[in-house]
Amino acid sequence: MSGASRVALLCSDLMMTSSVSGASSAAGRPFIALSGTQQLGDCHDDDLILIDLAMPGLDIQLAAKQLNEQQKDNAVVYGPHVHKGRFEAAQAAGFTTVIPRGQFAATISELVSSDSV
């Protein structure tokens, strides 16, 4: 893909979607909002993929199956810190960056303007 890689967000929280969209725009990166795990298959290898573990109905194993290893390495999975089981499931599915929602919210701008996760 030519130009800046995209920021793809799988999240149902409109406030978080707005925050990520704004940070992406400020960083000069195209933003796409995904409405379901099946859309993860449309992501490119160089996209920054952001997945909210609190998304209703999310099956993190199914999400992982939509992505290749490079895409999983480029992904940031986040959720409420109290959902330790979901964090463990995301790591078991092959996602390397799994962080608490508060940390994600505090570092959105840095994440979308960085070339690496």
N, C-alpha and C positions, 0 to 999 in steps of 0.2 A: 504494500500500500504506500502510495506516495504521500508526502506531507506528514503532519503530526499524527501519531497514533491516537486512537480514540479512547475515551473513557466510557466503559459500559457498566451500568449500574442495574443490579437486580434487587429491587427494594420497593415496598409498597408505601413507605413513609414519605408523604409529600414534602414535609419540611427538609428531610435529609436529601431527597431528590433535588430540591431547589438549591440546597447548599452545595451539593456536588456539581450540579449544572453550572452554578455561578463560578465555582473554583476552576472548573474545566475551561470555561469561557475566558477567565482571567489568564489562564495558562496557555491559551491559544490551541487547545485540544478539542476536537469534536466530541460531543457528548451524545450517548444514546441510552435511553431508559428501556430496560427489558422488563416485560410483564410476566415472563415465565421461564422455567429452566430450559424449555425447548429452544428458546432464542439464544441461549449460550452457544449453541452450535454455529451461529452466524458470526461469532467473534473471530477476529484475526489473531495471529500469533503475537503481534506486538501491541495489542490492546491491553490497557489496564482494566482488569475485570474486578468489580466490587460486588460482593454478595452479602446481603443482610440475612443473618441466621434467624432473625425474628420474623422474616416474611412468612405470612400464613401459608401453610401447605407445602413449605419448602422441604424437599427431599434432597439432602446434601449429597447423598450417594448418586442419585440420578443426575444432579448438577455436575458432579465430577465426571460422570460418564460422557457428558457432552463436550468435555474439554480434553485437549492433549496435555502432555506433561509440561510443555513450555507455557501454555496458557494457565495451567494451575500454578506454575511458578510466578506468573505475572499477576495472579489474583490476590486480592485482600478480602478475607472473610472476616466479618465482624458481627458482634452481637452483645446482648446484655451479659455482663461479667458473671451473673449468677447462673447462667446456662452452661455449666461446665460440661455436661454430657454432649451438648451440641458442639462445643469447641473440640472435644475429643473425637466426635464423629467426623468433623471437618478435617482434622489432622489425619485420621485414619483413611479418609477418602483421598488423601494426597495433596491437600492444600498446605503450603508451607508457611503462609502468613495468616495467622488467625489471632485477632486482637479484640480487646473489649471495645464496646461501642463508644465509650467516653474518649478513649485514646484515638479511635478513628475520627470522631468529630473534631477533636483538637488538632488533628494533623492532616485534614482533608487537603488543604492548599499545598502542603509539602508533598503529599502522595501524588497528586495529579500533576505537579510541576516537575517531579523527579523522572529520570529515565529508567529507574529501576525501583523495585519494591523493597 
